[in-house]
Amino acid sequence: MCEQAQDYYHNNQNEFHHIFPENLFYIECFSGAVLPTSGSIYLNDEKLRFNSTAEANAKGFATVYQEMSLIPSLSVVENIFLGRMPRKGRIIDWKRANEEAEALLSKMGVKINPREIVSRLSMWQCQVVEITKAMSYNPKVLMLDEPTSSLASNEVERLFNVIRELKKQDIIILYISHKLHEIPQITDTITVLRDGICVGRVNTKDVSHADILKMMFGETKQRHRPEDVLPLDKIVLEVKNLSRRNKFNNVSFKLKKGEILGIAGMLGAGRTELLKSIFGADLYDSGEIYVNGKKASRRVSPISMKKLGLGLTPENRKEEGLILIHSVLDNLCYASIDKTSNGWLENKQKRKAAADKQILELDIKITDINASVNSLSGGNQQKVVVGNWLNNQPEIMLYDEPTRGIDVNAKQQIFEIMWEQAKRGISIIFVSSELEELLEVCHRILIMKEGRLIGEVRPEDVNTQQLYALSMGDEIA
């Protein structure tokens, strides 16, 4: 365990501390999930040792992990007070539970019905519920692991306001994030971990983004879209007046061969729903989709769209893009199973060759190709999702938040993979809540708001602030 962890909490009240993680055992030791092999934790001069997360919670340590732990079939209030519902005698006091949950959610600045079933919530709403659950413990120390990874800019600012209020209440906050632009807004100090070792601890006001990147990765060069990544005139995908009730309405656009087309918008704009309907994962109500001039059936499915040359990397890779308990080899070959088999029998040599090809070309870091994909980092898991579809030799790739929850270096690698695909003639639709990513990567950017396309811009004509304003439906000067 890092030496600085030995006495970090000793008299550090009212501080907002940021950690760039290479090894999250640092936080897991504080949360009681992992026992440290050496070192000590102090809070207000009291030496602490946790044998479980329950013991950590009892001492005022609350953790919100990036991978959410909500139970989809239960209500919001049941998830917030799971295992400790208010009671009248032996009966659950639902009135009190709902009132307390509503008060906590109100303090977060959101309007979510405590009685709503979690499976019906959007991704960002689920994240807010996770944070609210942690706040229900009235923590002295709040640890947040990538809490904004599924939040749009307006939700992020709302969360920051809550965090600032918590800081005023002398709550210690440890904040893990790879989003460099967030750090100067709210933090006091920064600790950088690399390979489980503390590289350094600095005051936020004393360092620049470049300084932090150098601490995290050494010398890192930020790249922009190469000049030779140019689309052709051929239209490979055309969407005409596509509509899905309560999700998106009358969406029309064209995608060229070798083009990277971005879609900007706030969460809830309908971007994910649009991609899923184009791919056939969700049915649409009206409109038409043409792939290479051929009209797709109204009753499309992922199988039929895959045959037409489409692939989709979903927003939630761990639930929709991977089978976590299966091997890296298996996860790299599911989309191309018809290409790596002889009739009904798998061809082990073909599967191994296909997997090895993607591991080499995408630079996927693994220790064993037969190890479970759950053992990989977020960035390498994302590469496996991409490689799975590239093995099917697609003509069109749909990327939904492909950089969510991965570090700066891994993001740059994902961008370079996209550019290389575009050079080979693969057409790409790229959805991201990180608007600066769209400006860096794409040829054109469509703007969605409340399920409608409201504009189109080219990256060279706008900056991040202007694109954000357009996504909110505002005009720019």
Secondary structure, DSSP 4 states (H G I P E B T S, - for coil): --GGGSSTTTT-TT-EEEEE-S-THHHHHHHTSS--SS--EEETTEEE--SSHHHHHHTTEEEE-SS----TTSBHHHHHTTT---EETTEE-HHHHHHHHHHHHHHTT----TTSBGGGS-HHHHHHHHHHHHHTT--SEEEEESTTTT--HHHHHHHHHHHHHHHHTT-EEEEE-S-GGGHHHH-SEEEEEETTEEEEEEEGGG--HHHHHHHHHSS-------TT----S-EEEEEEEEEETTTEEEEEEEEETT-EEEEE--TTSSHHHHHHHHHTSS--SEEEEEETTEEPPSS--HHHHHHTTEEEE-S-IIIII--TTSBHHHHTTSTTTTTSEETTEE-HHHHHHHHHHHHHHTT---S-TTSBGGGS-HHHHHHHHHHHHHTT--SEEEEESTTTT--HHHHHHHHHHHHHHHHTT-EEEEE-S-HHHHHHH-SEEEEEETTEEEEEE-GGG--HHHHHHHHTT----
